[in-house]
Amino acid sequence: MKDRLLFDEDYKELLSQAGFTDTCIYGDYIRSPYTEDSRRLIIAAK
């Protein structure tokens, strides 16, 4: 089994391929922008 590091744009692309059209990525639970310093990656998708 190989590990692969996914970036925010990778998640957006994978979700788009799965049929999601509205994808937002946040850096915390109060919906702050995701940055390289964020401790979390929160994804909301429709």
Z-matrix of the N, CA and C atoms (Angstrom, degrees):
N
C 1 1.445
C 2 1.526 1 108.83
N 3 1.322 2 116.00 1 130.84
C 4 1.461 3 121.14 2 178.83
C 5 1.513 4 110.04 3 -103.82
N 6 1.323 5 115.49 4 145.06
C 7 1.453 6 120.94 5 173.39
C 8 1.515 7 108.40 6 -92.40
N 9 1.317 8 115.93 7 147.72
C 10 1.454 9 120.34 8 177.66
C 11 1.514 10 108.20 9 -138.81
N 12 1.297 11 116.42 10 131.56
C 13 1.452 12 122.37 11 177.46
C 14 1.520 13 108.94 12 -84.36
N 15 1.329 14 116.88 13 123.28
C 16 1.458 15 121.35 14 178.45
C 17 1.518 16 109.47 15 -105.53
N 18 1.306 17 116.14 16 137.83
C 19 1.453 18 122.26 17 178.08
C 20 1.527 19 109.23 18 -102.24
N 21 1.322 20 116.42 19 169.58
C 22 1.455 21 119.90 20 -177.01
C 23 1.526 22 112.70 21 -56.65
N 24 1.318 23 117.74 22 -39.51
C 25 1.471 24 120.12 23 178.47
C 26 1.528 25 111.57 24 -67.13
N 27 1.329 26 117.79 25 -30.86
C 28 1.468 27 121.15 26 175.75
C 29 1.526 28 110.40 27 -63.88
N 30 1.331 29 115.87 28 -43.64
C 31 1.466 30 119.75 29 178.68
C 32 1.522 31 110.77 30 -63.36
N 33 1.325 32 117.43 31 -42.55
C 34 1.468 33 120.53 32 178.57
C 35 1.524 34 110.71 33 -60.17
N 36 1.317 35 117.09 34 -43.59
C 37 1.461 36 120.78 35 180.00
C 38 1.534 37 111.34 36 -65.39
N 39 1.313 38 117.43 37 -45.33
C 40 1.463 39 120.66 38 179.18
C 41 1.524 40 111.66 39 -62.66
N 42 1.329 41 117.06 40 -41.70
C 43 1.463 42 120.13 41 178.29
C 44 1.524 43 111.27 42 -66.57
N 45 1.314 44 117.27 43 -37.66
C 46 1.456 45 121.09 44 176.72
C 47 1.527 46 110.61 45 -62.65
N 48 1.316 47 117.03 46 -43.30
C 49 1.463 48 121.47 47 178.08
C 50 1.532 49 111.50 48 -63.74
N 51 1.328 50 116.56 49 -27.48
C 52 1.464 51 121.16 50 179.70
C 53 1.530 52 112.04 51 -85.59
N 54 1.345 53 117.03 52 -1.23
C 55 1.453 54 120.06 53 175.35
C 56 1.517 55 115.23 54 104.48
N 57 1.319 56 118.53 55 1.26
C 58 1.461 57 120.82 56 177.82
C 59 1.524 58 108.54 57 -80.25
N 60 1.339 59 116.54 58 136.68
C 61 1.456 60 120.15 59 -176.24
C 62 1.522 61 113.02 60 -110.68
N 63 1.312 62 117.83 61 -26.11
C 64 1.465 63 121.71 62 -177.72
C 65 1.524 64 108.16 63 -119.48
N 66 1.327 65 116.31 64 103.67
C 67 1.459 66 121.45 65 -175.68
C 68 1.519 67 109.93 66 -121.41
N 69 1.331 68 116.12 67 128.52
C 70 1.464 69 121.95 68 176.60
C 71 1.523 70 108.40 69 -123.56
N 72 1.319 71 115.83 70 138.39
C 73 1.461 72 121.09 71 -179.80
C 74 1.518 73 108.59 72 -121.34
N 75 1.326 74 115.33 73 128.88
C 76 1.457 75 121.72 74 -177.27
C 77 1.524 76 110.35 75 -122.93
N 78 1.321 77 114.92 76 162.19
C 79 1.459 78 120.75 77 179.65
C 80 1.518 79 114.13 78 -97.77
N 81 1.343 80 116.68 79 -7.06
C 82 1.463 81 120.32 80 177.42
C 83 1.526 82 109.43 81 -162.94
N 84 1.335 83 115.47 82 -178.41
C 85 1.462 84 120.09 83 -174.83
C 86 1.524 85 113.65 84 -77.80
N 87 1.329 86 118.10 85 -7.83
C 88 1.460 87 119.55 86 175.47
C 89 1.530 88 111.13 87 -100.01
N 90 1.313 89 115.66 88 16.90
C 91 1.468 90 124.97 89 173.98
C 92 1.528 91 113.87 90 65.78
N 93 1.317 92 116.72 91 35.43
C 94 1.462 93 120.08 92 172.14
C 95 1.520 94 108.33 93 -72.08
N 96 1.327 95 117.22 94 152.09
C 97 1.466 96 119.36 95 179.16
C 98 1.529 97 111.82 96 -58.73
N 99 1.314 98 115.46 97 144.96
C 100 1.467 99 120.92 98 176.44
C 101 1.520 100 108.46 99 -77.59
N 102 1.322 101 116.55 100 129.60
C 103 1.462 102 122.23 101 176.44
C 104 1.523 103 108.30 102 -132.71
N 105 1.308 104 116.54 103 173.36
C 106 1.469 105 119.13 104 179.27
C 107 1.522 106 111.92 105 -66.84
N 108 1.333 107 117.96 106 -15.87
C 109 1.455 108 121.96 107 177.77
C 110 1.524 109 113.30 108 -92.01
N 111 1.335 110 117.76 109 -5.27
C 112 1.462 111 121.33 110 -179.05
C 113 1.517 112 110.80 111 -63.76
N 114 1.322 113 115.74 112 140.97
C 115 1.460 114 120.32 113 178.20
C 116 1.520 115 111.93 114 -85.85
N 117 1.326 116 116.69 115 -16.45
C 118 1.462 117 121.50 116 -179.94
C 119 1.527 118 110.04 117 -133.00
N 120 1.309 119 114.83 118 161.07
C 121 1.460 120 121.75 119 172.05
C 122 1.526 121 105.59 120 -127.59
N 123 1.329 122 116.59 121 108.52
C 124 1.458 123 122.67 122 -177.45
C 125 1.523 124 107.40 123 -106.70
N 126 1.330 125 117.37 124 128.44
C 127 1.459 126 121.53 125 -178.99
C 128 1.522 127 109.51 126 -118.05
N 129 1.336 128 115.36 127 129.44
C 130 1.460 129 121.55 128 172.35
C 131 1.529 130 106.47 129 -118.80
N 132 1.328 131 116.21 130 127.33
C 133 1.468 132 119.64 131 -176.58
C 134 1.513 133 110.91 132 -141.64
N 135 1.326 134 115.55 133 147.53
C 136 1.472 135 122.42 134 175.65
C 137 1.507 136 109.13 135 -115.59
